[in-house]
Amino acid sequence: MDTPRGIGTFVVWDYVVFAGMLVISAAIGIYYAFAGGGQQTSKDFLMGGRRMTAVPVALSLTASFMSAVTVLGTPSEVYRFGAIFSIFAFTYFFVVVISAEVFLPVFYKLGITSTYEYLELRFNKCVRLCGTVLFIVQTILYTGIVIYAPALALNQVTGFDLWGAVVATGVVCTFYCTLGGLKAVIWTDVFQVGIMVAGFASVIIQAVVMQGGISTILNDAYDGGRLNFWNFNPNPLQRHTFWTIIIGGTFTWTSIYGVNQSQVQRYISCKSRFQAKLSLYINLVGLWAILTCSVFCGLALYSRYRDCDPWTAKKVSAPDQLMPYLVLDILQDYPGLPGLFVACAYSGTLSTVSSSINALAAVTVEDLIKPYFRSLSERSLSWISQGMSVVYGALCIGMAALASLMGALLQAALSVFGMVGGPLMGLFALGILVPFANSIGALVGLMAGFAISLWVGIGAQIYPPLPERTLPLHLDIQGCNSTYNETNLMTTTEMPFTTSVFQIYSVQKKHVLSYKSHPVEDGGTDNPAFNHIELNSDQSGKSNGTRL
């Protein structure tokens, strides 16, 4: 049995592993800039010349779905709310079937580069323009969050340089997107999936070894009420229930897989429709594997910290820092492995950002430049696409700086996608499924849908849900500072409590309803109209985080 000790820190080898991942990604970009005659036409640059095969595209789709938000967010979600998150396995199945059988055939047959070309063919120019503008705004916003959030979480736990990491990821992404186009994006994604699997595997294997087997982890999870797979509560306001995950999740992810340019652009770059469909179905297996890994990491987190929750004990200042904290705790004897995990988180970021940059360039060239400057040659369009990649890369890094002023990680990223993605998916679904719909109906529907989703989305950020809506499970700090049950718990190596973006109630009074002393994420003042249950904590108990 180990004696209790503090968590580790980052050493030289960790930085070497991380830098190696960036260098290899950049090298792939350089290779595809010159391989096969380089990027002669805009089609080569944006569509990989439509010669891609199913497996790399499938891995690439999996990689960009799995941003660092997944690597850091999902395990802490499972740690706090239980394994009901794994119901997403059903959701992914529905999403892939809908995308492959409804949306893919239409886009593939039309041979388009930008999905928004469809909107002009089906409705008119104005609808296409609205779709394009919404997509560009949504993607730049989201990409900023995806670059910044993991950098912040990793910085606060590992001391990994915050802006160094943000700029390095942004610059490397822009570099290989600009040089190698879609081919580079897809092949770097394939490499990054490998890194992600390795990162997850190292954490899972070491956690299983330290906790004394998979059965121990599952038993601990069971005892802690974490194996809550079935919750059929029909209330749509509940955080995770079978229905919210199946229905809400299917719509959210179909808007990404079915109509989002950065995903569609890749599977229609396949050389045949069969390959394109195959890539989606292979990617489903990838999604299930990633989901299994991240849910299991969440259960391992709980097994390790069931008697001393680092979040309640103020060792980390936000839930999404739990994963990096676990990594430094269990992998500290293996120099390079914490670096591998950080590389795993950033691989998620790189793959998401690179596909966004490539998609933004494609949409700009196809929807905003080509229709108005018809005289441009293919060569010059290729140059313009590369120029746009640089511009959007810079914009995304700028957006990351702005994202440093935004709220909690998973919620914000997904709410941007939901707020814009929902109405856009509705627009495409209307065009494909309703033959008699016209452009006026489409525009009115789009605007109405957008207004309602903004109202709901912004309202949810201003008035965060109460504990009885989110049902956080019980977390304990009784075992802190003492060895307990043969797991080496840490002595208090107190984390400097950084005034982070994530505000936390510092009050430790017991809430009514057995949520024992659990910090509640705060995103603004509570609306008294919705206070079904008196929370006996006063507003003065708020943490000293900066009011944003």
DOPADO-92772 format. One record per residue (C-alpha): x, y, z. Coordinates in steps of 0.25 Angstrom, whole numbers. Layout:
+-------+-------+-------+
:     X :     Y :     Z :
+-------+-------+-------+
:     X :     Y :     Z :
...
+-------+-------+-------+
//
This chain:
+-------+-------+-------+
:     X :     Y :     Z :
+-------+-------+-------+
:     0 :     0 :     0 :
:     5 :    14 :    -4 :
:     7 :    25 :     6 :
:    -2 :    37 :     3 :
:     5 :    48 :    -5 :
:     2 :    60 :   -14 :
:    -1 :    59 :   -28 :
:    10 :    60 :   -38 :
:    15 :    71 :   -47 :
:    18 :    73 :   -62 :
:    33 :    69 :   -65 :
:    41 :    70 :   -78 :
:    37 :    57 :   -84 :
:    22 :    62 :   -83 :
:    25 :    74 :   -91 :
:    34 :    65 :  -101 :
:    22 :    56 :  -104 :
:    12 :    68 :  -106 :
:    22 :    75 :  -115 :
:    24 :    62 :  -123 :
:     9 :    61 :  -125 :
:     9 :    75 :  -131 :
:    21 :    73 :  -140 :
:    16 :    60 :  -146 :
:     2 :    67 :  -149 :
:    10 :    79 :  -156 :
:    18 :    69 :  -163 :
:     6 :    62 :  -169 :
:     1 :    76 :  -174 :
:    15 :    78 :  -181 :
:    14 :    64 :  -187 :
:     0 :    66 :  -194 :
:     4 :    80 :  -198 :
:    14 :    74 :  -208 :
:     9 :    59 :  -210 :
:     1 :    56 :  -223 :
:     4 :    69 :  -229 :
:     0 :    78 :  -217 :
:   -13 :    86 :  -217 :
:   -16 :    89 :  -232 :
:   -30 :    93 :  -231 :
:   -40 :    97 :  -220 :
:   -46 :    83 :  -221 :
:   -33 :    77 :  -218 :
:   -32 :    86 :  -206 :
:   -46 :    86 :  -200 :
:   -50 :    72 :  -204 :
:   -38 :    64 :  -205 :
:   -41 :    63 :  -220 :
:   -53 :    54 :  -216 :
:   -43 :    42 :  -216 :
:   -44 :    38 :  -201 :
:   -47 :    24 :  -196 :
:   -56 :    20 :  -184 :
:   -47 :    16 :  -173 :
:   -38 :    29 :  -172 :
:   -51 :    38 :  -173 :
:   -58 :    29 :  -162 :
:   -47 :    32 :  -153 :
:   -46 :    46 :  -156 :
:   -61 :    48 :  -154 :
:   -59 :    41 :  -140 :
:   -47 :    50 :  -137 :
:   -54 :    63 :  -139 :
:   -66 :    59 :  -132 :
:   -57 :    56 :  -120 :
:   -52 :    70 :  -116 :
:   -45 :    72 :  -103 :
:   -59 :    75 :   -98 :
:   -62 :    60 :   -99 :
:   -48 :    56 :   -93 :
:   -50 :    66 :   -81 :
:   -65 :    68 :   -80 :
:   -71 :    54 :   -81 :
:   -63 :    47 :   -70 :
:   -66 :    58 :   -60 :
:   -81 :    58 :   -65 :
:   -81 :    43 :   -61 :
:   -74 :    45 :   -48 :
:   -85 :    55 :   -44 :
:   -98 :    50 :   -51 :
:   -95 :    36 :   -53 :
:   -94 :    26 :   -65 :
:  -107 :    29 :   -71 :
:   -99 :    37 :   -81 :
:   -96 :    24 :   -87 :
:  -110 :    24 :   -93 :
:  -104 :    33 :  -104 :
:  -100 :    19 :  -110 :
:  -114 :    18 :  -115 :
:  -114 :    33 :  -119 :
:  -102 :    31 :  -128 :
:  -108 :    19 :  -135 :
:  -120 :    27 :  -139 :
:  -112 :    39 :  -143 :
:  -103 :    31 :  -152 :
:  -115 :    24 :  -159 :
:  -122 :    37 :  -161 :
:  -110 :    44 :  -167 :
:  -106 :    32 :  -176 :
:  -120 :    29 :  -181 :
:  -127 :    43 :  -182 :
:  -116 :    54 :  -183 :
:  -104 :    47 :  -190 :
:  -111 :    42 :  -202 :
:  -116 :    56 :  -206 :
:  -103 :    63 :  -203 :
:   -95 :    52 :  -210 :
:  -104 :    52 :  -223 :
:  -103 :    67 :  -225 :
:   -88 :    67 :  -224 :
:   -87 :    79 :  -216 :
:   -76 :    85 :  -208 :
:   -83 :    94 :  -198 :
:   -96 :    88 :  -192 :
:  -102 :   102 :  -194 :
:  -102 :   101 :  -209 :
:  -114 :    91 :  -207 :
:  -122 :   102 :  -200 :
:  -121 :   111 :  -213 :
:  -124 :    99 :  -222 :
:  -136 :    96 :  -213 :
:  -141 :   110 :  -209 :
:  -133 :   122 :  -213 :
:  -121 :   131 :  -211 :
:  -126 :   138 :  -199 :
:  -128 :   125 :  -191 :
:  -114 :   120 :  -195 :
:  -108 :   133 :  -190 :
:  -115 :   132 :  -177 :
:  -111 :   118 :  -175 :
:   -96 :   121 :  -179 :
:   -96 :   133 :  -169 :
:  -102 :   126 :  -158 :
:   -92 :   114 :  -160 :
:   -80 :   123 :  -160 :
:   -84 :   131 :  -147 :
:   -87 :   118 :  -140 :
:   -74 :   111 :  -144 :
:   -65 :   122 :  -141 :
:   -71 :   123 :  -127 :
:   -71 :   108 :  -124 :
:   -56 :   107 :  -129 :
:   -52 :   118 :  -120 :
:   -58 :   110 :  -108 :
:   -52 :    97 :  -113 :
:   -38 :   104 :  -113 :
:   -39 :   111 :  -100 :
:   -47 :   102 :   -90 :
:   -37 :    90 :   -90 :
:   -25 :   100 :   -89 :
:   -31 :   106 :   -77 :
:   -34 :    93 :   -70 :
:   -21 :    87 :   -73 :
:   -14 :   100 :   -69 :
:   -20 :   100 :   -55 :
:   -17 :    86 :   -51 :
:    -4 :    83 :   -58 :
:     2 :    98 :   -59 :
:     3 :    95 :   -74 :
:     4 :   109 :   -80 :
:    -9 :   115 :   -84 :
:    -7 :   124 :   -96 :
:     5 :   117 :  -101 :
:    -4 :   104 :  -102 :
:   -15 :   113 :  -109 :
:    -6 :   119 :  -119 :
:     2 :   106 :  -122 :
:   -11 :    98 :  -125 :
:   -17 :   110 :  -133 :
:    -4 :   112 :  -141 :
:    -1 :    97 :  -144 :
:   -16 :    95 :  -148 :
:   -16 :   107 :  -157 :
:    -2 :   103 :  -163 :
:    -6 :    89 :  -167 :
:   -20 :    93 :  -172 :
:   -14 :   103 :  -181 :
:    -3 :    95 :  -187 :
:   -10 :    81 :  -188 :
:   -25 :    84 :  -189 :
:   -35 :    73 :  -186 :
:   -26 :    62 :  -189 :
:   -16 :    67 :  -178 :
:   -28 :    69 :  -169 :
:   -33 :    55 :  -170 :
:   -19 :    48 :  -169 :
:   -15 :    57 :  -157 :
:   -29 :    53 :  -151 :
:   -25 :    38 :  -153 :
:   -12 :    40 :  -145 :
:   -19 :    48 :  -134 :
:   -30 :    37 :  -132 :
:   -18 :    28 :  -129 :
:   -13 :    38 :  -119 :
:   -26 :    39 :  -113 :
:   -28 :    24 :  -111 :
:   -14 :    23 :  -105 :
:   -17 :    34 :   -95 :
:   -30 :    28 :   -91 :
:   -24 :    14 :   -90 :
:   -12 :    19 :   -81 :
:   -22 :    25 :   -71 :
:   -32 :    13 :   -71 :
:   -21 :     3 :   -70 :
:   -14 :    10 :   -59 :
:   -27 :    13 :   -51 :
:   -31 :    -2 :   -52 :
:   -17 :    -6 :   -47 :
:   -18 :     4 :   -35 :
:   -32 :     2 :   -31 :
:   -30 :   -13 :   -32 :
:   -38 :   -18 :   -44 :
:   -50 :   -14 :   -52 :
:   -59 :   -21 :   -42 :
:   -55 :   -11 :   -31 :
:   -57 :     1 :   -40 :
:   -71 :    -4 :   -44 :
:   -75 :    -8 :   -29 :
:   -71 :     6 :   -24 :
:   -79 :    12 :   -35 :
:   -91 :     3 :   -32 :
:   -90 :     6 :   -17 :
:   -89 :    21 :   -20 :
:  -101 :    21 :   -29 :
:   -93 :    24 :   -41 :
:   -99 :    12 :   -50 :
:  -112 :    19 :   -52 :
:  -115 :    14 :   -66 :
:  -130 :    15 :   -66 :
:  -137 :    28 :   -63 :
:  -150 :    29 :   -71 :
:  -155 :    42 :   -64 :
:  -163 :    49 :   -76 :
:  -160 :    63 :   -70 :
:  -152 :    70 :   -81 :
:  -146 :    79 :   -71 :
:  -138 :    68 :   -65 :
:  -123 :    68 :   -68 :
:  -121 :    54 :   -73 :
:  -132 :    44 :   -74 :
:  -134 :    33 :   -85 :
:  -144 :    43 :   -93 :
:  -135 :    55 :   -92 :
:  -123 :    47 :   -97 :
:  -130 :    40 :  -108 :
:  -139 :    51 :  -113 :
:  -130 :    63 :  -110 :
:  -117 :    56 :  -113 :
:  -122 :    51 :  -126 :
:  -126 :    65 :  -131 :
:  -113 :    71 :  -126 :
:  -104 :    61 :  -133 :
:  -112 :    59 :  -146 :
:  -111 :    74 :  -147 :
:   -96 :    72 :  -147 :
:   -94 :    59 :  -155 :
:  -106 :    61 :  -164 :
:  -104 :    76 :  -169 :
:   -92 :    82 :  -162 :
:   -82 :    86 :  -173 :
:   -70 :    81 :  -165 :
:   -75 :    66 :  -164 :
:   -83 :    66 :  -178 :
:   -71 :    71 :  -186 :
:   -63 :    59 :  -181 :
:   -72 :    48 :  -184 :
:   -76 :    54 :  -198 :
:   -61 :    54 :  -201 :
:   -61 :    39 :  -202 :
:   -59 :    33 :  -216 :
:   -73 :    26 :  -217 :
:   -86 :    27 :  -209 :
:   -84 :    13 :  -204 :
:   -71 :    18 :  -198 :
:   -78 :    30 :  -192 :
:   -88 :    22 :  -185 :
:   -78 :    12 :  -180 :
:   -70 :    23 :  -174 :
:   -82 :    27 :  -166 :
:   -85 :    13 :  -161 :
:   -70 :    10 :  -157 :
:   -70 :    23 :  -150 :
:   -82 :    18 :  -142 :
:   -72 :     8 :  -136 :
:   -62 :    19 :  -133 :
:   -73 :    27 :  -126 :
:   -77 :    15 :  -117 :
:   -62 :    12 :  -114 :
:   -60 :    27 :  -109 :
:   -73 :    27 :  -101 :
:   -69 :    14 :   -94 :
:   -55 :    20 :   -91 :
:   -60 :    33 :   -86 :
:   -71 :    27 :   -77 :
:   -61 :    17 :   -71 :
:   -52 :    28 :   -68 :
:   -63 :    35 :   -61 :
:   -66 :    23 :   -52 :
:   -51 :    21 :   -50 :
:   -51 :    36 :   -45 :
:   -62 :    33 :   -35 :
:   -55 :    20 :   -30 :
:   -43 :    27 :   -27 :
:   -49 :    40 :   -21 :
:   -61 :    34 :   -14 :
:   -57 :    38 :     0 :
:   -50 :    50 :    -4 :
:   -56 :    58 :   -15 :
:   -45 :    68 :   -20 :
:   -55 :    78 :   -25 :
:   -63 :    79 :   -12 :
:   -49 :    79 :    -5 :
:   -45 :    91 :   -14 :
:   -33 :    84 :   -20 :
:   -39 :    87 :   -33 :
:   -47 :    99 :   -37 :
:   -56 :    93 :   -47 :
:   -62 :    79 :   -50 :
:   -55 :    79 :   -64 :
:   -41 :    79 :   -57 :
:   -44 :    66 :   -50 :
:   -38 :    57 :   -62 :
:   -25 :    65 :   -62 :
:   -25 :    64 :   -47 :
:   -27 :    49 :   -47 :
:   -16 :    47 :   -58 :
:    -5 :    55 :   -50 :
:    -9 :    47 :   -38 :
:    -9 :    33 :   -44 :
:     2 :    34 :   -55 :
:    12 :    42 :   -47 :
:    22 :    31 :   -47 :
:    22 :    30 :   -62 :
:    29 :    42 :   -68 :
:    23 :    45 :   -82 :
:     9 :    38 :   -79 :
:     3 :    51 :   -73 :
:     8 :    58 :   -86 :
:     1 :    47 :   -94 :
:   -12 :    50 :   -87 :
:   -10 :    65 :   -90 :
:    -7 :    61 :  -104 :
:   -19 :    53 :  -105 :
:   -28 :    65 :  -100 :
:   -21 :    74 :  -110 :
:   -23 :    64 :  -121 :
:   -38 :    65 :  -119 :
:   -36 :    80 :  -120 :
:   -27 :    80 :  -133 :
:   -36 :    71 :  -140 :
:   -49 :    79 :  -137 :
:   -42 :    92 :  -140 :
:   -35 :    87 :  -153 :
:   -49 :    82 :  -159 :
:   -55 :    95 :  -155 :
:   -45 :   103 :  -162 :
:   -46 :    95 :  -174 :
:   -61 :    95 :  -174 :
:   -61 :   111 :  -172 :
:   -51 :   112 :  -184 :
:   -60 :   103 :  -193 :
:   -73 :   111 :  -189 :
:   -67 :   124 :  -191 :
:   -61 :   121 :  -205 :
:   -73 :   113 :  -210 :
:   -84 :   122 :  -204 :
:   -78 :   136 :  -203 :
:   -67 :   137 :  -214 :
:   -70 :   127 :  -225 :
:   -85 :   132 :  -228 :
:   -80 :   147 :  -229 :
:   -67 :   145 :  -236 :
:   -69 :   135 :  -247 :
:   -57 :   139 :  -255 :
:   -47 :   133 :  -245 :
:   -39 :   122 :  -249 :
:   -38 :   109 :  -241 :
:   -23 :   112 :  -238 :
:   -27 :   125 :  -232 :
:   -39 :   119 :  -224 :
:   -29 :   109 :  -218 :
:   -20 :   121 :  -214 :
:   -32 :   128 :  -208 :
:   -36 :   115 :  -200 :
:   -23 :   115 :  -194 :
:   -23 :   130 :  -191 :
:   -37 :   128 :  -184 :
:   -31 :   116 :  -176 :
:   -21 :   126 :  -170 :
:   -31 :   137 :  -168 :
:   -41 :   127 :  -160 :
:   -29 :   121 :  -152 :
:   -26 :   135 :  -147 :
:   -41 :   138 :  -144 :
:   -42 :   125 :  -136 :
:   -30 :   128 :  -128 :
:   -36 :   142 :  -126 :
:   -49 :   136 :  -122 :
:   -42 :   127 :  -112 :
:   -37 :   140 :  -105 :
:   -52 :   144 :  -104 :
:   -56 :   131 :   -99 :
:   -48 :   133 :   -87 :
:   -60 :   142 :   -83 :
:   -70 :   131 :   -84 :
:   -77 :   121 :   -75 :
:   -76 :   106 :   -72 :
:   -70 :    97 :   -82 :
:   -79 :    86 :   -88 :
:   -91 :    94 :   -86 :
:   -86 :   106 :   -94 :
:   -80 :    98 :  -105 :
:   -93 :    90 :  -107 :
:  -102 :   101 :  -106 :
:   -96 :   109 :  -117 :
:   -97 :    97 :  -126 :
:  -112 :    94 :  -121 :
:  -116 :   109 :  -123 :
:  -111 :   110 :  -137 :
:  -111 :    95 :  -141 :
:  -125 :    92 :  -138 :
:  -132 :   103 :  -147 :
:  -122 :   100 :  -158 :
:  -125 :    85 :  -158 :
:  -139 :    88 :  -158 :
:  -137 :    96 :  -171 :
:  -130 :    85 :  -178 :
:  -140 :    75 :  -173 :
:  -152 :    83 :  -178 :
:  -145 :    84 :  -192 :
:  -142 :    69 :  -193 :
:  -155 :    64 :  -186 :
:  -166 :    74 :  -190 :
:  -167 :    75 :  -205 :
:  -177 :    86 :  -205 :
:  -170 :    96 :  -195 :
:  -165 :   109 :  -201 :
:  -155 :   119 :  -199 :
:  -164 :   129 :  -191 :
:  -168 :   117 :  -181 :
:  -153 :   113 :  -180 :
:  -148 :   127 :  -176 :
:  -160 :   130 :  -166 :
:  -157 :   116 :  -160 :
:  -142 :   118 :  -159 :
:  -144 :   132 :  -152 :
:  -155 :   127 :  -143 :
:  -147 :   115 :  -139 :
:  -134 :   123 :  -137 :
:  -142 :   133 :  -128 :
:  -148 :   122 :  -120 :
:  -135 :   115 :  -118 :
:  -127 :   127 :  -114 :
:  -138 :   131 :  -104 :
:  -138 :   117 :   -98 :
:  -122 :   116 :   -99 :
:  -119 :   129 :   -93 :
:  -130 :   128 :   -82 :
:  -123 :   114 :   -78 :
:  -110 :   121 :   -77 :
:  -116 :   133 :   -68 :
:  -124 :   124 :   -59 :
:  -117 :   111 :   -57 :
:  -125 :    99 :   -53 :
:  -127 :    96 :   -39 :
:  -121 :    83 :   -32 :
:  -134 :    76 :   -33 :
:  -134 :    78 :   -48 :
:  -120 :    73 :   -50 :
:  -120 :    63 :   -39 :
:  -105 :    63 :   -36 :
:  -101 :    50 :   -28 :
:   -95 :    51 :   -15 :
:   -80 :    54 :   -13 :
:   -72 :    51 :     0 :
:   -60 :    58 :     6 :
:   -60 :    50 :    19 :
:   -47 :    42 :    15 :
:   -39 :    54 :    12 :
:   -25 :    55 :    19 :
:   -26 :    40 :    24 :
:   -22 :    27 :    17 :
:   -35 :    19 :    15 :
:   -38 :     5 :    10 :
:   -24 :     3 :     4 :
:   -25 :    14 :    -7 :
:   -14 :    24 :    -6 :
:   -22 :    37 :    -4 :
:   -14 :    50 :    -5 :
:   -10 :    59 :     6 :
:   -15 :    73 :     4 :
:    -6 :    79 :    -7 :
:   -15 :    91 :    -8 :
:   -17 :    96 :   -22 :
:   -16 :   111 :   -22 :
:   -31 :   114 :   -24 :
:   -30 :   122 :   -37 :
:   -42 :   132 :   -40 :
:   -46 :   123 :   -52 :
:   -57 :   125 :   -62 :
:   -65 :   114 :   -55 :
:   -72 :   120 :   -43 :
:   -75 :   111 :   -31 :
:   -83 :   113 :   -18 :
:   -73 :   113 :    -7 :
:   -84 :   111 :     3 :
:   -84 :    97 :     9 :
:   -97 :    97 :    16 :
:  -106 :    85 :    14 :
:  -116 :    87 :     3 :
:  -130 :    82 :     5 :
:  -133 :    68 :    -2 :
:  -121 :    60 :     2 :
:  -111 :    67 :    -7 :
:  -101 :    67 :     4 :
:   -92 :    79 :     3 :
:   -90 :    80 :   -12 :
:   -85 :    92 :   -19 :
:   -95 :    97 :   -29 :
:   -90 :   102 :   -42 :
:   -94 :   117 :   -43 :
:   -97 :   124 :   -56 :
:  -104 :   136 :   -51 :
:  -115 :   140 :   -41 :
:  -126 :   130 :   -38 :
:  -139 :   133 :   -43 :
:  -148 :   134 :   -30 :
:  -160 :   130 :   -39 :
:  -154 :   116 :   -41 :
:  -149 :   114 :   -26 :
:  -158 :   102 :   -24 :
:  -149 :    98 :   -12 :
:  -143 :   108 :    -2 :
:  -128 :   106 :    -3 :
:  -123 :   111 :    10 :
:  -111 :   118 :     5 :
:  -111 :   133 :     3 :
:  -105 :   141 :    -8 :
:   -94 :   146 :     0 :
:   -88 :   132 :     0 :
:   -84 :   133 :   -14 :
:   -70 :   130 :   -17 :
:   -60 :   141 :   -20 :
:   -59 :   137 :   -35 :
:   -59 :   149 :   -44 :
:   -73 :   154 :   -48 :
:   -73 :   153 :   -63 :
+-------+-------+-------+
//
